[in-house]
């Protein structure tokens, strides 16, 4: 199981998929939703909405 690079929290599969989708499939460092929001200068609610959007679009990272 992947952990957040900053806080060492175990990540849910959707958080790992979101990092790969937004940062690239070859990334080595993953982030929890809170820290990913900081890295991308956005908020957690927006990232949660993006997860749902990607799922609706059929993105295979979110299966």
C-alpha positions as CSV (number, residue, x, y, z in Angstrom):
1,X,0.0,0.0,0.0
2,X,1.3,3.5,-0.9
3,X,1.8,6.2,1.7
4,X,1.7,9.9,1.5
5,X,5.2,11.4,0.9
6,X,4.6,14.1,3.4
7,X,2.6,12.6,6.3
8,X,3.0,8.9,5.8
9,X,-0.7,8.2,5.9
10,X,-1.8,5.1,4.0
11,X,-3.6,6.1,0.9
12,X,-6.9,4.8,-0.6
13,X,-6.8,3.4,-4.1
14,X,-8.6,6.5,-5.4
15,X,-5.9,8.8,-4.0
16,X,-3.1,6.8,-5.6
17,X,-5.1,6.8,-8.9
18,X,-5.6,10.6,-8.6
19,X,-1.9,11.2,-8.1
20,X,-1.1,9.1,-11.2
21,X,-3.8,10.8,-13.3
22,X,-2.7,14.4,-12.3
23,X,1.0,13.9,-11.9
24,X,1.8,11.2,-14.3
25,X,1.8,7.4,-14.2
26,X,5.5,7.1,-13.6
27,X,5.5,9.1,-10.4
28,X,7.4,7.7,-7.4
29,X,5.9,10.0,-4.7
30,X,2.2,9.9,-3.8
31,X,0.2,12.3,-1.7
32,X,-2.9,12.2,0.5
33,X,-5.7,14.3,-0.9
34,X,-4.9,17.2,1.6
35,X,-1.2,17.3,0.5
36,X,-2.0,16.8,-3.2
37,X,-4.4,19.8,-2.9
38,X,-1.4,21.9,-1.5
39,X,0.9,20.7,-4.2
40,X,-1.6,21.6,-6.9
41,X,-2.8,24.8,-5.2
42,X,-6.4,23.7,-5.1
43,X,-8.7,22.3,-2.4
44,X,-9.8,18.8,-1.3
45,X,-13.4,19.3,-2.5
46,X,-12.2,20.0,-6.0
47,X,-10.0,16.9,-6.0
48,X,-12.9,14.8,-4.8
49,X,-15.1,16.1,-7.6
50,X,-12.3,15.3,-10.1
51,X,-12.2,11.7,-8.8
52,X,-16.0,11.3,-9.5
53,X,-15.6,13.0,-12.9
54,X,-12.7,10.6,-13.9
55,X,-14.8,7.6,-12.7
56,X,-17.8,8.7,-14.8
57,X,-15.5,9.2,-17.8
58,X,-14.4,5.6,-17.4
59,X,-10.8,6.3,-16.5
60,X,-9.2,2.8,-16.0
61,X,-7.0,4.1,-13.1
62,X,-10.1,4.3,-10.9
63,X,-11.3,0.8,-11.3
